[in-house]
Amino acid sequence: MTPTILSSSSLTGDDVVNPAGDDLGELKELMIDIFSGDIAYAVMSRGGFAGVGEKLFAVPWELFTVDGDNKRLVLDITEDVLEDSTGFDPDNWPALDEVSWHEGIHEHFGVHPYWQRDARGSDTIEMATDRSPDLVDQYRTTDEEIS
């Protein structure tokens, strides 16, 4: 399989539709796990007008398919599943360092958290439980020591 690579900015702003082509929202952000390099989830918006009254939703990235021909993303879930997920206000994002929040997103959408999978996509036995921002400093220190 040949890698297909796109910049995140080429996807942000794209429409999100279900397989029938019904509008589900718009892609706002791609959230990247800085340790693994995985796309953790996509943040999409729904509702509102010109950004007023919109609600944001975090959806595991693995549920999306890129439809390059139509410059959109396809999300194979029902509108009810999306509406029943924990959304958030664009000015009040959840604490991104809380593992339980991330686990809840994946559980709601019925997929295993990406950090519980190995490179082949199989479930791993152990789960990373300490993924706090404090690890960023530890990571940088370790990286500098290697140089």
DRENDO-1510 file (C-alpha; in Angstrom, 1 decimal, always signed):
<recs>
REC; n; res; u; v; w
REC; 1; MET; +0.0; +0.0; +0.0 .
REC; 2; THR; +1.4; +3.4; -0.9 .
REC; 3; PRO; +1.2; +6.0; +1.8 .
REC; 4; THR; -1.3; +8.9; +1.2 .
REC; 5; ILE; -0.3; +12.0; +3.1 .
REC; 6; LEU; -2.3; +15.2; +3.6 .
REC; 7; SER; -1.6; +18.2; +5.8 .
REC; 8; SER; -4.0; +18.7; +8.6 .
REC; 9; SER; -4.8; +22.2; +7.2 .
REC; 10; SER; -6.0; +20.6; +4.0 .
REC; 11; LEU; -8.7; +18.8; +5.9 .
REC; 12; THR; -9.8; +21.4; +8.4 .
REC; 13; GLY; -12.9; +23.1; +7.3 .
REC; 14; ASP; -14.0; +20.1; +5.2 .
REC; 15; ASP; -17.6; +18.9; +5.5 .
REC; 16; VAL; -18.3; +15.8; +7.5 .
REC; 17; VAL; -21.1; +13.6; +6.1 .
REC; 18; ASN; -22.5; +10.2; +6.7 .
REC; 19; PRO; -22.3; +7.4; +4.0 .
REC; 20; ALA; -25.6; +8.6; +2.6 .
REC; 21; GLY; -24.2; +12.1; +2.1 .
REC; 22; ASP; -26.2; +13.8; +4.9 .
REC; 23; ASP; -24.4; +16.7; +6.5 .
REC; 24; LEU; -23.1; +16.0; +10.0 .
REC; 25; GLY; -20.9; +19.0; +10.5 .
REC; 26; GLU; -17.5; +20.4; +9.7 .
REC; 27; LEU; -13.9; +19.4; +10.7 .
REC; 28; LYS; -12.4; +22.0; +13.0 .
REC; 29; GLU; -9.2; +20.3; +14.3 .
REC; 30; LEU; -7.1; +17.2; +14.3 .
REC; 31; MET; -5.7; +16.4; +17.7 .
REC; 32; ILE; -2.3; +14.6; +17.7 .
REC; 33; ASP; -0.8; +12.5; +20.4 .
REC; 34; ILE; +2.6; +14.1; +20.7 .
REC; 35; PHE; +4.2; +10.9; +22.1 .
REC; 36; SER; +3.0; +8.4; +19.5 .
REC; 37; GLY; +2.3; +10.7; +16.6 .
REC; 38; ASP; -1.2; +9.2; +16.2 .
REC; 39; ILE; -4.1; +11.3; +15.3 .
REC; 40; ALA; -6.1; +10.9; +18.5 .
REC; 41; TYR; -9.4; +12.3; +17.4 .
REC; 42; ALA; -11.0; +14.9; +15.1 .
REC; 43; VAL; -12.9; +17.8; +16.5 .
REC; 44; MET; -15.9; +18.6; +14.5 .
REC; 45; SER; -18.6; +21.3; +14.8 .
REC; 46; ARG; -22.3; +21.1; +14.5 .
REC; 47; GLY; -25.1; +23.6; +14.6 .
REC; 48; GLY; -25.0; +27.3; +15.0 .
REC; 49; PHE; -24.5; +30.0; +12.3 .
REC; 50; ALA; -21.2; +31.6; +11.5 .
REC; 51; GLY; -19.7; +30.0; +14.6 .
REC; 52; VAL; -22.4; +31.3; +17.0 .
REC; 53; GLY; -24.2; +28.5; +18.8 .
REC; 54; GLU; -22.0; +25.8; +17.4 .
REC; 55; LYS; -21.1; +22.8; +19.5 .
REC; 56; LEU; -17.9; +20.8; +19.2 .
REC; 57; PHE; -17.5; +17.0; +19.3 .
REC; 58; ALA; -14.4; +14.9; +19.6 .
REC; 59; VAL; -14.7; +11.7; +17.5 .
REC; 60; PRO; -12.0; +9.0; +17.3 .
REC; 61; TRP; -10.1; +9.5; +14.0 .
REC; 62; GLU; -10.3; +5.9; +13.0 .
REC; 63; LEU; -14.0; +6.3; +12.4 .
REC; 64; PHE; -13.4; +8.8; +9.5 .
REC; 65; THR; -12.7; +8.1; +5.9 .
REC; 66; VAL; -11.3; +10.8; +3.7 .
REC; 67; ASP; -13.3; +11.3; +0.5 .
REC; 68; GLY; -10.7; +13.2; -1.6 .
REC; 69; ASP; -12.8; +13.3; -4.7 .
REC; 70; ASN; -15.5; +15.3; -3.0 .
REC; 71; LYS; -13.1; +17.0; -0.5 .
REC; 72; ARG; -15.0; +15.8; +2.6 .
REC; 73; LEU; -14.9; +13.3; +5.4 .
REC; 74; VAL; -17.2; +10.4; +5.8 .
REC; 75; LEU; -18.2; +9.4; +9.3 .
REC; 76; ASP; -20.1; +6.1; +9.4 .
REC; 77; ILE; -22.2; +6.7; +12.5 .
REC; 78; THR; -25.8; +7.8; +13.1 .
REC; 79; GLU; -26.7; +11.4; +13.9 .
REC; 80; ASP; -28.1; +10.1; +17.2 .
REC; 81; VAL; -24.8; +8.7; +18.3 .
REC; 82; LEU; -23.1; +12.0; +17.5 .
REC; 83; GLU; -25.8; +14.0; +19.3 .
REC; 84; ASP; -25.6; +11.7; +22.3 .
REC; 85; SER; -21.8; +12.2; +22.6 .
REC; 86; THR; -20.3; +14.6; +25.0 .
REC; 87; GLY; -20.0; +17.9; +23.1 .
REC; 88; PHE; -18.3; +21.0; +24.3 .
REC; 89; ASP; -18.3; +24.8; +23.8 .
REC; 90; PRO; -15.7; +26.2; +21.5 .
REC; 91; ASP; -14.6; +28.6; +24.3 .
REC; 92; ASN; -14.5; +25.9; +26.9 .
REC; 93; TRP; -12.6; +22.8; +25.9 .
REC; 94; PRO; -12.3; +19.8; +28.2 .
REC; 95; ALA; -9.1; +19.0; +30.1 .
REC; 96; LEU; -7.1; +17.2; +27.4 .
REC; 97; ASP; -4.8; +15.6; +30.0 .
REC; 98; GLU; -7.6; +13.5; +31.6 .
REC; 99; VAL; -7.4; +9.9; +30.5 .
REC; 100; SER; -10.9; +9.2; +31.6 .
REC; 101; TRP; -12.2; +11.8; +29.2 .
REC; 102; HIS; -10.4; +10.2; +26.3 .
REC; 103; GLU; -11.5; +6.7; +27.3 .
REC; 104; GLY; -15.1; +8.0; +27.5 .
REC; 105; ILE; -15.0; +9.3; +23.9 .
REC; 106; HIS; -13.7; +6.0; +22.6 .
REC; 107; GLU; -16.2; +4.0; +24.7 .
REC; 108; HIS; -19.1; +6.1; +23.4 .
REC; 109; PHE; -18.2; +5.5; +19.8 .
REC; 110; GLY; -17.5; +1.8; +20.4 .
REC; 111; VAL; -13.8; +1.7; +19.5 .
REC; 112; HIS; -10.8; +0.8; +21.6 .
REC; 113; PRO; -8.5; +3.7; +22.4 .
REC; 114; TYR; -5.7; +4.1; +20.0 .
REC; 115; TRP; -3.1; +3.9; +22.7 .
REC; 116; GLN; -4.3; +0.4; +23.6 .
REC; 117; ARG; -3.3; -0.9; +20.2 .
REC; 118; ASP; +0.0; -2.0; +18.9 .
REC; 119; ALA; +1.4; -1.2; +15.5 .
REC; 120; ARG; -0.7; -3.9; +13.9 .
REC; 121; GLY; -4.0; -2.5; +15.4 .
REC; 122; SER; -4.3; -5.4; +17.9 .
REC; 123; ASP; -5.2; -4.6; +21.5 .
REC; 124; THR; -2.3; -4.4; +23.8 .
REC; 125; ILE; -2.4; -5.8; +27.3 .
REC; 126; GLU; -1.3; -2.7; +29.2 .
REC; 127; MET; -2.7; +0.7; +28.9 .
REC; 128; ALA; -0.8; +3.9; +29.4 .
REC; 129; THR; -2.4; +5.5; +32.4 .
REC; 130; ASP; -0.1; +8.4; +33.0 .
REC; 131; ARG; -0.4; +10.6; +30.0 .
REC; 132; SER; -0.2; +14.0; +31.8 .
REC; 133; PRO; +1.4; +17.1; +30.3 .
REC; 134; ASP; +4.2; +16.7; +32.8 .
REC; 135; LEU; +5.5; +13.9; +30.6 .
REC; 136; VAL; +6.2; +16.5; +27.9 .
REC; 137; ASP; +9.1; +17.9; +29.9 .
REC; 138; GLN; +10.3; +14.3; +30.7 .
REC; 139; TYR; +10.2; +13.5; +26.9 .
REC; 140; ARG; +12.1; +16.7; +26.0 .
REC; 141; THR; +14.8; +16.0; +28.6 .
REC; 142; THR; +15.2; +12.4; +27.4 .
REC; 143; ASP; +15.4; +13.6; +23.8 .
REC; 144; GLU; +18.0; +16.2; +24.7 .
REC; 145; GLU; +20.1; +13.6; +26.6 .
REC; 146; ILE; +20.2; +11.5; +23.4 .
REC; 147; SER; +21.5; +14.3; +21.3 .
</recs>
